[in-house]
């Protein structure tokens, strides 16, 4: 692909795929923001040309951006990589690393809002573990050293400090930060560290992840299991864009916009996942809710049919419930990793613990509670085999424990959808 001849602002990288940067920058300023996906030779020619005013730069061109700039911030000189370039009035190019600034912003808010103090107060002379050694890890390390004054250890798969026997080498770590792509969509909810490793770090206060999709990464889910404060990288993404936009526009911007944009993205991208007894009205309610929100609707039973080649009812009759649950979990993982959906689940989705992480990672889980006397077992082989009362006894506690929101049925799918929308603030 050849380089574009003229853009105002944009994101340069390869491959880019889907990016939230255009919608973030649209809320930061009234300027056009393009995605520029170029191979190495074209990228170099584009950077050396005059056809742009300001750029964000992502992998694999951050080092190239730093090398080709005329002037560099002390952060870029320190790290050797830049993710923001701006053309100044005299035509020269200035390079900054707003990843450092973005992570520092997220770290400060995280420590003050969830850990009860500034980064220096919370981490002090303690140790932080940063997973990874690439450009993101170096930016995180610089921010931790500058903002918290703590000792930073970079953990990698190879080298002197690896994941093997990590707890024995770093028993007093107070913070863990994932700066690798492990757990990023679509390979989620994978985690670079297990709950066992995290639980062995006895002074651990919190967990951060630079990955922003899914909303709750595998590492954050592991921390959540242990009652540890955690956060994935959306705040860092928006904050670094905020600081880049200040350079693009040559003016200070209101810091409160970071949180506002972050909340807007979360509301638009977070799935709404409906659970409840067979026949509770999840599908009909979900369809109406999705239509009212202009979102795609996924019925996991229909998705199962599409992915496996037959309906759940036929599959269960031919292969049994246990085999069905294995395939159902794979379908739940596939669609739970996506964003911005309304998902209606089969009644037994809660019977496999692994499905919780698949659905919770990007979703708000809503329990639709319909009185048992209103439920029917027609066309539902498991309900027919076990009976509705028995299923309720087995599952009701799971519905309650999984749910972020619970609604009692209003008597109509439209009423349930309206009530649920109100409860979710949408």
C-alpha positions, 0 to 999 in steps of 0.5 A, spaced: 500 500 500 502 506 498 503 512 502 497 517 502 499 524 500 496 528 505 492 527 512 492 532 518 492 527 523 492 519 524 495 513 527 501 510 523 502 502 524 502 495 521 497 491 521 492 496 524 486 492 524 480 495 528 482 501 532 478 506 537 483 511 536 479 515 531 473 515 536 477 517 541 480 523 538 473 525 535 471 527 542 478 531 543 478 536 538 474 537 531 480 534 526 480 529 522 484 523 524 485 517 519 488 510 520 495 509 516 497 502 515 503 502 511 509 497 510 516 499 512 518 502 506 512 506 505 512 508 512 519 511 512 517 515 506 511 517 509 514 520 515 520 523 512 514 527 507 510 533 509 503 530 508 501 530 515 501 535 521 501 530 527 501 522 528 500 517 533 505 511 532 504 504 534 508 498 533 512 496 529 514 504 528 516 507 534 523 506 534 523 509 527 519 515 529 524 517 534 530 516 530 527 520 524 524 526 529 528 533 529 527 534 536 525 529 542 523 529 549 527 527 554 522 521 555 524 519 548 531 520 549 531 516 555 527 510 551 529 511 544 522 510 542 516 515 540 509 514 539 507 521 538 510 526 532 507 533 531 510 538 526 512 544 528 511 551 525 518 551 522 517 545 519 521 541 524 518 534 527 518 533 535 517 526 538 514 525 544 512 518 548 505 519 551 505 512 553 509 514 559 504 520 560 498 516 559 500 510 564 502 515 569 495 518 569 492 511 570 497 509 575 495 515 579 488 515 579 488 507 580 492 508 586 488 514 589 481 511 587 482 504 589 488 503 593 488 510 598 494 514 596 498 517 591 503 512 587 509 514 592 505 513 598 502 506 596 508 503 592 514 507 596 520 504 596 517 497 594 517 493 588 513 493 582 513 487 577 512 489 569 511 483 565 514 484 558 521 488 555 518 491 549 516 498 548 510 498 552 514 495 558 519 501 558 514 506 558 511 503 564 517 502 567 519 509 566 512 512 569 513 507 575 520 510 576 518 517 575 511 517 579 512 512 584 520 512 585 519 504 586 524 498 584 522 496 577 523 488 575 522 487 568 519 479 567 520 476 560 520 469 557 527 469 556 533 472 560 535 473 567 528 474 570 523 469 567 516 467 570 519 461 573 519 461 580 517 468 580 514 468 587 521 466 590 525 471 587 520 477 588 516 475 594 515 482 596 512 485 590 506 490 591 504 491 584 504 487 577 503 490 570 502 486 564 505 490 558 505 484 554 499 482 549 497 476 552 490 476 554 488 481 548 482 480 544 481 475 540 486 471 545 482 472 551 481 471 557 488 468 557 493 471 563 500 471 563 500 469 571 495 464 574 491 466 580 496 461 584 502 466 582 498 472 584 496 469 591 503 467 592 505 475 592 503 476 599 504 484 599 501 485 592 496 491 592 494 491 585 494 489 578 494 493 572 494 491 565 496 495 558 491 491 554 484 494 553 480 489 550 477 486 553 475 490 558 477 485 564 483 481 561 485 474 564 490 477 569 484 482 571 479 476 572 485 473 576 486 479 581 478 479 581 478 472 584 483 474 589 479 480 591 485 485 589 484 491 585 485 491 578 484 495 572 485 494 564 488 499 559 483 503 557 484 509 561 492 509 559 489 509 551 485 515 552 490 518 557 495 518 552 491 520 546 489 526 550 496 528 551 497 527 544 491 531 542 494 537 546 500 537 542 496 536 536 492 542 537 497 546 541 493 547 547 491 544 554 485 540 554 481 539 560 483 532 564 476 530 566 475 529 558 479 522 559 474 519 564 468 522 560 471 518 554 473 512 557 466 512 560 463 513 553 467 507 550 465 502 556 458 504 555 458 503 548 463 497 547 460 493 554 456 487 552 449 486 555 449 478 557 442 475 559 442 469 564 436 466 567 432 459 567 429 456 560 423 460 558 425 466 562 424 470 556 431 472 555 431 471 547 425 476 546 427 481 551 434 481 548 432 482 541 427 488 543 433 491 548 438 490 542 433 493 537 432 499 542 440 500 543 442 499 535 446 493 537 447 486 534 443 481 538 446 474 539 442 468 541 447 463 544 443 457 542 442 460 535 450 461 535 451 454 537 447 451 531 451 456 526 457 454 529 456 446 530 451 445 525 445 443 529 440 445 534 442 444 542 436 440 542 438 435 537 445 435 539 443 434 546 438 428 544 444 425 540 450 426 544 448 428 551 448 434 555 456 433 557 458 433 550 453 439 549 456 443 554 463 443 552 461 446 545 456 451 548 463 453 552 467 454 546 461 458 543 460 462 549 468 464 549 467 466 542 462 471 542 463 473 549 470 476 547 466 480 542 464 487 544 458 491 544 453 485 543 446 483 547 447 476 548 442 471 550 444 465 554 441 458 554 439 456 561 444 452 563 450 456 561 452 457 569 453 450 570 460 451 567 464 455 571 469 457 565 463 460 562 463 466 567 470 469 565 468 468 558 462 472 559 464 477 564 470 479 561 467 484 556 460 484 559 454 486 564 451 480 566 443 481 567 439 475 571 432 475 568 428 472 574 421 469 572 416 465 576 417 458 576 410 457 574 410 461 568 416 457 565 415 451 560 419 445 558 416 444 551 422 443 546 427 443 552 430 436 553 434 438 559 428 441 562 423 435 560 429 430 563 430 433 570 424 438 571 423 445 572 423 445 580 430 441 580 433 445 575 431 451 579 434 448 585 441 447 581 441 453 578 438 459 582 444 460 586 449 461 580 444 466 577 444 470 583 452 470 584 453 471 576 449 477 576 451 484 576 443 486 575 437 482 577 430 484 574 423 481 576 419 479 569 414 485 568 409 481 564 412 482 557 418 482 553 418 490 552 417 491 559 423 487 561 427 490 556 425 497 558 426 496 565 433 493 564 435 499 560 433 503 565 437 499 571 443 499 566 443 507 565 442 506 557 
